[in-house]
């Protein structure tokens, strides 16, 4: 099942997670997985039960984690900062909706920044991530000042 299908089932997921939370008084990945193992669970079909496929997907996740772990030091202004050496450049679609799609690849940050086209793709990804952060934390008073600054950045972009 792909992510867009999962999002379509968000009402079912929300209801089921609420029931689990009410019963267990907390949510953890392990608790949710244990409930989803039951074939009668509405969450069951949202998991990959083919162990070969699940193992392959997990190894892909491990590979992405390894790639993201490599850092380099860059000079920004007068400051030295550590950044990821490889950045996931998503070129699947206009909205960069699938971060690990067929046209998603990791490129060296220096290579990305030396090419106008890839630099623009990365800039758009950063804008999309700021918007996602804004949606996620919108309405939390502790983040009001930060949201104002994000709005300024998005307006300037």
C-alpha positions as CSV (number, residue, x, y, z in Angstrom):
1,X,0.0,0.0,0.0
2,X,1.4,3.4,-0.9
3,X,1.4,6.5,1.2
4,X,-1.4,8.2,-0.7
5,X,-3.7,5.3,0.0
6,X,-2.7,5.5,3.7
7,X,-3.6,9.1,3.8
8,X,-7.0,8.3,2.3
9,X,-7.6,6.0,5.2
10,X,-6.7,8.6,7.8
11,X,-10.1,8.6,9.4
12,X,-9.9,4.9,10.0
13,X,-6.3,5.3,11.3
14,X,-7.3,8.1,13.6
15,X,-10.2,6.2,15.0
16,X,-8.2,3.0,15.5
17,X,-5.2,4.9,17.1
18,X,-7.6,6.7,19.5
19,X,-9.1,3.3,20.6
20,X,-5.6,1.9,21.1
21,X,-4.5,5.1,23.0
22,X,-7.6,4.9,25.2
23,X,-7.0,1.3,26.0
24,X,-3.2,1.5,26.5
25,X,-3.0,5.1,27.8
26,X,-0.1,5.7,25.3
27,X,1.0,5.0,21.7
28,X,4.2,3.4,20.7
29,X,5.1,1.8,17.3
30,X,5.3,-1.6,19.0
31,X,1.8,-1.2,20.6
32,X,0.4,-0.2,17.2
33,X,2.1,-3.1,15.4
34,X,0.9,-5.6,17.9
35,X,-2.7,-4.4,17.4
36,X,-2.2,-4.4,13.6
37,X,-1.0,-8.0,13.6
38,X,-4.6,-9.1,14.1
39,X,-6.1,-9.7,10.7
40,X,-9.4,-8.3,12.0
41,X,-7.7,-4.9,12.8
42,X,-8.5,-2.1,10.3
43,X,-4.7,-1.3,10.5
44,X,-3.7,-4.7,9.3
45,X,-3.8,-4.0,5.6
46,X,-1.7,-0.8,6.1
47,X,1.4,-2.9,6.9
48,X,3.7,-4.9,4.7
49,X,3.3,-8.5,6.0
50,X,5.5,-10.1,3.3
51,X,8.7,-10.4,5.3
52,X,10.9,-10.4,2.2
53,X,9.4,-7.1,1.0
54,X,9.4,-5.6,4.5
55,X,13.1,-6.6,5.0
56,X,14.0,-5.0,1.7
57,X,12.1,-1.8,2.6
58,X,13.9,-1.7,6.0
59,X,17.3,-2.2,4.4
60,X,16.5,0.7,2.0
61,X,15.7,2.8,5.1
62,X,19.0,1.8,6.6
63,X,20.8,2.7,3.4
64,X,19.2,6.2,3.4
65,X,20.2,6.6,7.1
66,X,23.8,5.7,6.3
67,X,23.8,8.2,3.4
68,X,22.4,11.0,5.6
69,X,25.0,10.3,8.3
70,X,27.9,11.6,6.3
71,X,28.7,15.2,7.2
72,X,31.1,17.8,5.8
73,X,32.2,21.2,7.2
74,X,31.3,24.2,5.0
75,X,31.9,27.9,5.6
76,X,28.8,30.0,5.7
77,X,29.8,33.6,6.0
78,X,32.5,33.5,8.6
79,X,31.1,30.5,10.4
80,X,32.1,26.8,9.9
81,X,29.0,24.5,10.0
82,X,28.6,20.8,9.6
83,X,26.0,19.8,7.0
84,X,25.0,16.6,5.3
85,X,27.4,15.8,2.4
86,X,24.6,14.1,0.4
87,X,21.1,15.6,0.1
88,X,18.0,13.8,-1.2
89,X,17.1,15.7,-4.3
90,X,13.5,14.9,-5.2
91,X,12.6,15.4,-8.8
92,X,9.5,13.1,-9.1
93,X,6.9,15.7,-9.5
94,X,6.2,19.4,-9.2
95,X,5.2,19.1,-5.5
96,X,8.1,16.8,-4.5
97,X,5.5,14.7,-2.8
98,X,7.4,11.4,-2.8
99,X,10.8,11.7,-1.1
100,X,12.0,8.2,-2.2
101,X,10.4,7.9,-5.6
102,X,12.0,6.7,-8.8
103,X,13.5,10.0,-9.6
104,X,14.8,10.7,-6.1
105,X,18.5,10.6,-5.6
106,X,21.2,11.8,-3.2
107,X,23.7,14.3,-4.6
108,X,26.6,16.0,-3.0
109,X,25.6,19.3,-1.6
110,X,28.5,21.1,-3.3
111,X,27.4,19.7,-6.7
112,X,23.8,20.8,-6.0
113,X,24.8,24.3,-5.1
114,X,27.0,24.7,-8.2
115,X,24.1,24.1,-10.6
116,X,21.3,26.5,-10.9
117,X,18.6,23.9,-11.7
118,X,19.4,21.6,-8.8
119,X,19.9,24.6,-6.5
120,X,16.3,25.7,-7.4
121,X,14.9,22.2,-6.8
122,X,16.6,22.1,-3.4
123,X,15.3,25.6,-2.6
124,X,11.7,24.5,-3.5
125,X,12.2,21.4,-1.2
126,X,13.2,23.7,1.6
127,X,10.1,25.9,1.1
128,X,7.9,22.8,1.1
129,X,9.6,21.6,4.3
130,X,9.0,25.0,6.0
131,X,5.3,24.8,4.9
132,X,5.1,21.3,6.3
133,X,6.7,22.4,9.6
134,X,4.3,25.3,9.7
135,X,1.2,23.0,9.2
136,X,2.5,20.6,11.8
137,X,3.0,23.1,14.6
138,X,0.4,25.7,13.6
139,X,-1.8,26.7,16.6
140,X,0.7,26.0,19.3
141,X,1.3,29.2,21.2
142,X,4.9,28.3,22.1
143,X,5.7,28.5,18.3
144,X,3.9,31.8,17.5
145,X,7.1,33.9,17.2
146,X,8.7,31.2,15.1
147,X,5.7,31.0,12.8
148,X,5.9,34.8,12.3
149,X,9.5,34.4,11.2
150,X,8.7,31.4,8.9
151,X,5.9,33.5,7.3
152,X,8.4,36.2,6.7
153,X,10.8,33.7,5.0
154,X,8.0,32.2,2.9
155,X,6.8,35.6,1.8
156,X,10.4,36.7,0.8
157,X,10.8,33.4,-1.1
